[in-house]
Amino acid sequence: MDDLYVVRFGLPGLPFQKSDDLSHPGEEDEETDPKATFAHFGLAFYRAAVLEHELVNVLATTRLVVARQDAERMLSDPWDDKFKATMGSLVKQLGPKLQADPDLAADLTKALRLRNHLAHAFWRERAEDFCSNEGRARMIDFLIEARQLFQDVDERLTSTIGAAAITEWGVTPEVVEAWYQDKLQKIERGELHLPLEDVESARQSLLNRIESSPPD
């Protein structure tokens, strides 16, 4: 279970992450004890939370872009506003931007239903399965598939609508590099306490978003 380790830090509109390692799914299936089941549930729900956070990022960044284009003064933080909404509301708000990608729209709806199932019905409906190794193995298989769906949808959302929104906001490779150098200097001065690898991960994540943006 050593590979079930994930970290995601968020900056305003500039999130970055270390994804959980899905390259060896067979290894995850070897343990079916209660602790392993809880670990897989936690990781699956974590991926659902990451997807929900990306929905907030996309909608908040889009709001900033529109406000700048209309020379509108922002009276409240768009991230705070969006974090008050349910995931269902966020998916609904994103609807107009998903018209060109019906597959992503359908998978977001599927992910929403799956997230709600995990939150409200998963343990109740599988109480009997949890009492045996065979039942817990079925639960873990389900959770691995759920996690993979959440991560796939999150990555597709990030690389399409999310990448376009962050580029429209004015985040260029030069802006990313300036941000990166500023963080390095603060770490060297002892003003910022973050692992260097996390800052480098953030830099690469942002550059990947920009590079994957569709051309104008």
Salt bridges, closest charged atoms under 4 A:
ASP20 OD1 - ARG47 NH1 3.11
ASP20 OD2 - ARG147 NH1 3.29
GLU28 OE2 - ARG147 NH1 3.13
GLU54 OE1 - ARG8 NH2 3.76
GLU54 OE1 - ARG209 NH2 2.98
GLU72 OE2 - ARG63 NH2 2.62
ASP107 OD2 - ARG156 NH1 2.76
ASP129 OD1 - ARG138 NH2 2.69
ASP152 OD2 - ARG156 NH1 2.96
ASP154 OD2 - ARG47 NH2 3.67
GLU177 OE1 - ARG203 NE 3.03
ASP182 OD2 - LYS183 NZ 3.48
ASP182 OD2 - LYS186 NZ 3.54
GLU191 OE2 - ARG189 NE 2.94
GLU197 OE2 - LYS18 NZ 2.56
ASP198 OD1 - LYS18 NZ 3.39
